[in-house]
Amino acid sequence: MSNGLTAVVHVHSSYSHDGRDSLEDLREFGLAHGIQLIGMTDHAEDFEPAQYPAYLEHCRSVSDERIRIVPGLEFRFKGHPGLHLLALGLTRWIEPAHPGEFIEQTKGHSAFTIVAHPVLSRYRLPDEVEAGIDAIEVWNASYNTRYLPDPEAISLLHRVRSHRPEVVGIAGLDQHDSRNYRETRLTLLPDDMANPLASLRAGRFINHGHTMSFDAAVSWGPLRLGALKVARWGYDRLERLQDRTSRWKQRRRRGE
């Protein structure tokens, strides 16, 4: 798949309250980095229902044979802290009040659904999500950094795949500012550009990050997953130490 098309998913635009880039900016970002598909996941709570058709048209208007900007939304739910669900290729407005409604309302209207950054929900999924979701984000470049995926999310994926082998693991950018491109991306076969979201759902892609690449099943044995857990623990500990050192230096500069 090394010569396939490049895609990125879990991207926010200025339609989201915390997004910097217009869709036109994201088009130029994609072209500059050799990206042929950008899967949008703007925050649903930042939209009014009547606004969504214009968003669909805006995504269509900035897409052509060189790059596709695929509309999509990110949903969160009262009573389910940390659970965020992504709907890519969402063709109409939906208003799910709870995760079960998300699964039902996206059927036939979203080409690909993802559990985002499962670390925030402590790797717990409602039964209806586990039974109906298409993918789990095993590498979120914002929460997990560009350097290492999330071993606990991979373990969650393996558990779900034990009874639903069609569920795939995916790497997402969670990008809000294209000036900070973290390089987490996907490679699909060139022939899959006709229906790339169906190819994602079928697991016909490779995840790429700053340090490694792996397939949609994350086909790792216990030894490799164990090694990743050790590396993740060491990296996170180093990052916390650097954060504490940085805060200490800031306090010294302020004379505290």
Contacts in CASP RR format, 6 or more apart in sequence:
PFRMAT RR
TARGET T0000
AUTHOR 0000-0000-0000
METHOD contacts of the structure
MODEL  1
MSNGLTAVVHVHSSYSHDGRDSLEDLREFGLAHGIQLIGMTDHAEDFEPA
QYPAYLEHCRSVSDERIRIVPGLEFRFKGHPGLHLLALGLTRWIEPAHPG
EFIEQTKGHSAFTIVAHPVLSRYRLPDEVEAGIDAIEVWNASYNTRYLPD
PEAISLLHRVRSHRPEVVGIAGLDQHDSRNYRETRLTLLPDDMANPLASL
RAGRFINHGHTMSFDAAVSWGPLRLGALKVARWGYDRLERLQDRTSRWKQ
RRRRGE
1 187 0 8 1.000
1 188 0 8 1.000
1 189 0 8 1.000
1 205 0 8 1.000
1 206 0 8 1.000
2 187 0 8 1.000
3 190 0 8 1.000
4 187 0 8 1.000
4 188 0 8 1.000
4 189 0 8 1.000
4 190 0 8 1.000
5 36 0 8 1.000
5 37 0 8 1.000
5 187 0 8 1.000
5 188 0 8 1.000
5 189 0 8 1.000
5 190 0 8 1.000
5 192 0 8 1.000
5 193 0 8 1.000
5 196 0 8 1.000
6 33 0 8 1.000
6 34 0 8 1.000
6 35 0 8 1.000
6 36 0 8 1.000
6 37 0 8 1.000
6 185 0 8 1.000
6 186 0 8 1.000
6 187 0 8 1.000
7 35 0 8 1.000
7 36 0 8 1.000
7 37 0 8 1.000
7 38 0 8 1.000
7 39 0 8 1.000
7 185 0 8 1.000
7 186 0 8 1.000
7 187 0 8 1.000
7 188 0 8 1.000
7 196 0 8 1.000
7 200 0 8 1.000
7 205 0 8 1.000
8 30 0 8 1.000
8 35 0 8 1.000
8 37 0 8 1.000
8 38 0 8 1.000
8 39 0 8 1.000
8 172 0 8 1.000
8 173 0 8 1.000
8 175 0 8 1.000
8 184 0 8 1.000
8 185 0 8 1.000
8 186 0 8 1.000
9 38 0 8 1.000
9 39 0 8 1.000
9 41 0 8 1.000
9 86 0 8 1.000
9 88 0 8 1.000
9 114 0 8 1.000
9 170 0 8 1.000
9 172 0 8 1.000
9 173 0 8 1.000
9 186 0 8 1.000
9 200 0 8 1.000
10 39 0 8 1.000
10 41 0 8 1.000
10 74 0 8 1.000
10 86 0 8 1.000
10 114 0 8 1.000
10 116 0 8 1.000
10 137 0 8 1.000
10 140 0 8 1.000
10 172 0 8 1.000
10 173 0 8 1.000
10 174 0 8 1.000
10 175 0 8 1.000
11 26 0 8 1.000
11 38 0 8 1.000
11 39 0 8 1.000
11 40 0 8 1.000
11 41 0 8 1.000
11 173 0 8 1.000
11 175 0 8 1.000
12 18 0 8 1.000
12 19 0 8 1.000
12 21 0 8 1.000
12 40 0 8 1.000
12 41 0 8 1.000
12 42 0 8 1.000
12 43 0 8 1.000
12 74 0 8 1.000
12 174 0 8 1.000
12 175 0 8 1.000
12 176 0 8 1.000
13 19 0 8 1.000
13 21 0 8 1.000
13 22 0 8 1.000
13 23 0 8 1.000
13 25 0 8 1.000
13 26 0 8 1.000
13 40 0 8 1.000
13 42 0 8 1.000
14 20 0 8 1.000
14 21 0 8 1.000
14 22 0 8 1.000
14 23 0 8 1.000
14 25 0 8 1.000
15 23 0 8 1.000
15 42 0 8 1.000
15 43 0 8 1.000
15 46 0 8 1.000
15 47 0 8 1.000
15 55 0 8 1.000
16 42 0 8 1.000
16 43 0 8 1.000
16 46 0 8 1.000
16 176 0 8 1.000
17 43 0 8 1.000
17 46 0 8 1.000
18 43 0 8 1.000
18 176 0 8 1.000
19 176 0 8 1.000
19 177 0 8 1.000
20 176 0 8 1.000
20 177 0 8 1.000
20 178 0 8 1.000
20 179 0 8 1.000
21 29 0 8 1.000
21 177 0 8 1.000
21 178 0 8 1.000
23 40 0 8 1.000
23 58 0 8 1.000
23 59 0 8 1.000
23 62 0 8 1.000
23 69 0 8 1.000
24 62 0 8 1.000
25 178 0 8 1.000
26 38 0 8 1.000
26 40 0 8 1.000
26 62 0 8 1.000
26 69 0 8 1.000
26 178 0 8 1.000
27 38 0 8 1.000
27 62 0 8 1.000
27 63 0 8 1.000
27 67 0 8 1.000
27 69 0 8 1.000
29 35 0 8 1.000
29 178 0 8 1.000
29 181 0 8 1.000
30 38 0 8 1.000
30 67 0 8 1.000
31 66 0 8 1.000
31 67 0 8 1.000
33 181 0 8 1.000
35 67 0 8 1.000
35 185 0 8 1.000
36 66 0 8 1.000
36 67 0 8 1.000
36 68 0 8 1.000
36 193 0 8 1.000
37 67 0 8 1.000
37 68 0 8 1.000
37 70 0 8 1.000
37 188 0 8 1.000
37 193 0 8 1.000
37 196 0 8 1.000
38 67 0 8 1.000
38 68 0 8 1.000
38 69 0 8 1.000
38 70 0 8 1.000
39 69 0 8 1.000
39 70 0 8 1.000
39 72 0 8 1.000
39 88 0 8 1.000
39 89 0 8 1.000
40 59 0 8 1.000
40 69 0 8 1.000
40 70 0 8 1.000
40 71 0 8 1.000
40 72 0 8 1.000
40 88 0 8 1.000
41 72 0 8 1.000
41 73 0 8 1.000
41 74 0 8 1.000
41 86 0 8 1.000
41 87 0 8 1.000
41 88 0 8 1.000
41 116 0 8 1.000
42 55 0 8 1.000
42 72 0 8 1.000
42 73 0 8 1.000
42 74 0 8 1.000
43 73 0 8 1.000
43 74 0 8 1.000
44 73 0 8 1.000
44 74 0 8 1.000
44 75 0 8 1.000
44 76 0 8 1.000
45 76 0 8 1.000
47 55 0 8 1.000
47 73 0 8 1.000
47 93 0 8 1.000
49 93 0 8 1.000
49 95 0 8 1.000
52 92 0 8 1.000
52 93 0 8 1.000
53 93 0 8 1.000
55 71 0 8 1.000
56 71 0 8 1.000
56 91 0 8 1.000
59 69 0 8 1.000
59 70 0 8 1.000
59 71 0 8 1.000
62 69 0 8 1.000
63 69 0 8 1.000
68 193 0 8 1.000
68 196 0 8 1.000
70 88 0 8 1.000
70 89 0 8 1.000
70 196 0 8 1.000
70 197 0 8 1.000
71 89 0 8 1.000
71 90 0 8 1.000
71 91 0 8 1.000
72 86 0 8 1.000
72 87 0 8 1.000
72 88 0 8 1.000
72 89 0 8 1.000
72 90 0 8 1.000
72 110 0 8 1.000
73 86 0 8 1.000
73 87 0 8 1.000
73 90 0 8 1.000
74 84 0 8 1.000
74 85 0 8 1.000
74 86 0 8 1.000
74 116 0 8 1.000
75 84 0 8 1.000
75 85 0 8 1.000
75 86 0 8 1.000
75 87 0 8 1.000
75 96 0 8 1.000
75 102 0 8 1.000
76 82 0 8 1.000
76 83 0 8 1.000
76 84 0 8 1.000
76 85 0 8 1.000
77 83 0 8 1.000
77 85 0 8 1.000
77 96 0 8 1.000
77 97 0 8 1.000
77 98 0 8 1.000
77 99 0 8 1.000
77 102 0 8 1.000
78 97 0 8 1.000
78 98 0 8 1.000
80 98 0 8 1.000
80 99 0 8 1.000
80 121 0 8 1.000
80 126 0 8 1.000
81 120 0 8 1.000
81 121 0 8 1.000
82 120 0 8 1.000
82 121 0 8 1.000
83 99 0 8 1.000
83 115 0 8 1.000
83 120 0 8 1.000
83 121 0 8 1.000
83 125 0 8 1.000
83 126 0 8 1.000
83 129 0 8 1.000
84 115 0 8 1.000
84 116 0 8 1.000
84 117 0 8 1.000
84 120 0 8 1.000
84 121 0 8 1.000
85 99 0 8 1.000
85 102 0 8 1.000
85 113 0 8 1.000
85 114 0 8 1.000
85 115 0 8 1.000
85 116 0 8 1.000
85 129 0 8 1.000
85 133 0 8 1.000
86 113 0 8 1.000
86 114 0 8 1.000
86 115 0 8 1.000
86 116 0 8 1.000
86 137 0 8 1.000
87 94 0 8 1.000
87 102 0 8 1.000
87 106 0 8 1.000
87 109 0 8 1.000
87 110 0 8 1.000
87 112 0 8 1.000
87 113 0 8 1.000
88 110 0 8 1.000
88 111 0 8 1.000
88 112 0 8 1.000
88 113 0 8 1.000
88 114 0 8 1.000
88 197 0 8 1.000
88 200 0 8 1.000
89 110 0 8 1.000
89 111 0 8 1.000
89 112 0 8 1.000
89 197 0 8 1.000
90 106 0 8 1.000
90 109 0 8 1.000
90 110 0 8 1.000
91 108 0 8 1.000
91 109 0 8 1.000
91 110 0 8 1.000
92 109 0 8 1.000
94 102 0 8 1.000
94 105 0 8 1.000
94 106 0 8 1.000
94 109 0 8 1.000
95 105 0 8 1.000
96 102 0 8 1.000
96 104 0 8 1.000
96 105 0 8 1.000
99 126 0 8 1.000
99 128 0 8 1.000
99 129 0 8 1.000
100 126 0 8 1.000
100 128 0 8 1.000
100 129 0 8 1.000
102 113 0 8 1.000
102 129 0 8 1.000
103 113 0 8 1.000
103 128 0 8 1.000
103 129 0 8 1.000
103 131 0 8 1.000
103 132 0 8 1.000
103 133 0 8 1.000
106 113 0 8 1.000
111 197 0 8 1.000
111 198 0 8 1.000
111 201 0 8 1.000
112 134 0 8 1.000
112 135 0 8 1.000
112 197 0 8 1.000
112 200 0 8 1.000
112 201 0 8 1.000
113 132 0 8 1.000
113 133 0 8 1.000
113 134 0 8 1.000
113 135 0 8 1.000
114 133 0 8 1.000
114 134 0 8 1.000
114 135 0 8 1.000
114 136 0 8 1.000
114 137 0 8 1.000
114 170 0 8 1.000
115 125 0 8 1.000
115 129 0 8 1.000
115 133 0 8 1.000
115 135 0 8 1.000
115 136 0 8 1.000
115 137 0 8 1.000
116 137 0 8 1.000
116 140 0 8 1.000
116 174 0 8 1.000
117 137 0 8 1.000
117 140 0 8 1.000
117 142 0 8 1.000
117 143 0 8 1.000
117 144 0 8 1.000
117 174 0 8 1.000
118 125 0 8 1.000
118 136 0 8 1.000
118 137 0 8 1.000
118 150 0 8 1.000
118 152 0 8 1.000
118 153 0 8 1.000
118 156 0 8 1.000
119 140 0 8 1.000
119 143 0 8 1.000
119 144 0 8 1.000
119 150 0 8 1.000
119 152 0 8 1.000
119 153 0 8 1.000
120 143 0 8 1.000
123 152 0 8 1.000
123 153 0 8 1.000
123 155 0 8 1.000
123 156 0 8 1.000
125 133 0 8 1.000
125 156 0 8 1.000
125 160 0 8 1.000
130 160 0 8 1.000
130 164 0 8 1.000
131 164 0 8 1.000
132 164 0 8 1.000
133 167 0 8 1.000
134 166 0 8 1.000
134 167 0 8 1.000
134 168 0 8 1.000
134 200 0 8 1.000
134 201 0 8 1.000
135 167 0 8 1.000
135 168 0 8 1.000
135 169 0 8 1.000
135 170 0 8 1.000
135 200 0 8 1.000
135 201 0 8 1.000
136 153 0 8 1.000
136 156 0 8 1.000
136 157 0 8 1.000
136 160 0 8 1.000
136 167 0 8 1.000
136 168 0 8 1.000
136 169 0 8 1.000
136 170 0 8 1.000
137 153 0 8 1.000
137 169 0 8 1.000
137 170 0 8 1.000
137 171 0 8 1.000
137 172 0 8 1.000
138 149 0 8 1.000
138 150 0 8 1.000
138 153 0 8 1.000
138 154 0 8 1.000
138 157 0 8 1.000
138 169 0 8 1.000
138 170 0 8 1.000
138 171 0 8 1.000
138 207 0 8 1.000
138 218 0 8 1.000
139 148 0 8 1.000
139 149 0 8 1.000
139 150 0 8 1.000
139 153 0 8 1.000
139 170 0 8 1.000
139 171 0 8 1.000
139 172 0 8 1.000
139 184 0 8 1.000
139 207 0 8 1.000
139 209 0 8 1.000
140 150 0 8 1.000
140 171 0 8 1.000
140 172 0 8 1.000
140 174 0 8 1.000
141 171 0 8 1.000
141 172 0 8 1.000
141 173 0 8 1.000
141 174 0 8 1.000
141 175 0 8 1.000
141 182 0 8 1.000
141 183 0 8 1.000
141 184 0 8 1.000
141 209 0 8 1.000
142 173 0 8 1.000
142 174 0 8 1.000
142 175 0 8 1.000
142 182 0 8 1.000
143 150 0 8 1.000
143 174 0 8 1.000
144 150 0 8 1.000
145 182 0 8 1.000
145 235 0 8 1.000
145 239 0 8 1.000
146 182 0 8 1.000
146 183 0 8 1.000
146 184 0 8 1.000
146 209 0 8 1.000
146 210 0 8 1.000
147 210 0 8 1.000
147 211 0 8 1.000
147 235 0 8 1.000
148 211 0 8 1.000
148 228 0 8 1.000
148 231 0 8 1.000
148 232 0 8 1.000
148 235 0 8 1.000
149 171 0 8 1.000
149 207 0 8 1.000
149 212 0 8 1.000
149 214 0 8 1.000
149 228 0 8 1.000
150 232 0 8 1.000
151 225 0 8 1.000
151 226 0 8 1.000
151 228 0 8 1.000
151 229 0 8 1.000
151 232 0 8 1.000
154 169 0 8 1.000
154 218 0 8 1.000
154 220 0 8 1.000
154 225 0 8 1.000
154 228 0 8 1.000
155 225 0 8 1.000
157 167 0 8 1.000
157 169 0 8 1.000
157 218 0 8 1.000
158 218 0 8 1.000
160 167 0 8 1.000
161 167 0 8 1.000
161 217 0 8 1.000
165 217 0 8 1.000
168 200 0 8 1.000
168 201 0 8 1.000
168 203 0 8 1.000
168 216 0 8 1.000
168 217 0 8 1.000
169 207 0 8 1.000
169 216 0 8 1.000
169 217 0 8 1.000
169 218 0 8 1.000
170 186 0 8 1.000
170 200 0 8 1.000
170 205 0 8 1.000
170 207 0 8 1.000
170 216 0 8 1.000
171 184 0 8 1.000
171 185 0 8 1.000
171 186 0 8 1.000
171 207 0 8 1.000
171 208 0 8 1.000
171 209 0 8 1.000
172 184 0 8 1.000
173 181 0 8 1.000
173 182 0 8 1.000
173 184 0 8 1.000
173 185 0 8 1.000
175 181 0 8 1.000
175 182 0 8 1.000
182 210 0 8 1.000
183 208 0 8 1.000
183 209 0 8 1.000
183 210 0 8 1.000
184 207 0 8 1.000
184 208 0 8 1.000
184 209 0 8 1.000
184 210 0 8 1.000
185 208 0 8 1.000
185 209 0 8 1.000
186 200 0 8 1.000
186 205 0 8 1.000
186 206 0 8 1.000
186 207 0 8 1.000
186 208 0 8 1.000
187 205 0 8 1.000
187 206 0 8 1.000
187 208 0 8 1.000
188 196 0 8 1.000
188 199 0 8 1.000
188 200 0 8 1.000
188 204 0 8 1.000
188 205 0 8 1.000
189 199 0 8 1.000
189 204 0 8 1.000
192 198 0 8 1.000
192 199 0 8 1.000
192 204 0 8 1.000
199 205 0 8 1.000
203 215 0 8 1.000
203 216 0 8 1.000
203 217 0 8 1.000
204 216 0 8 1.000
205 216 0 8 1.000
206 213 0 8 1.000
206 214 0 8 1.000
206 215 0 8 1.000
206 216 0 8 1.000
207 213 0 8 1.000
207 214 0 8 1.000
207 215 0 8 1.000
207 216 0 8 1.000
207 218 0 8 1.000
214 220 0 8 1.000
220 228 0 8 1.000
END
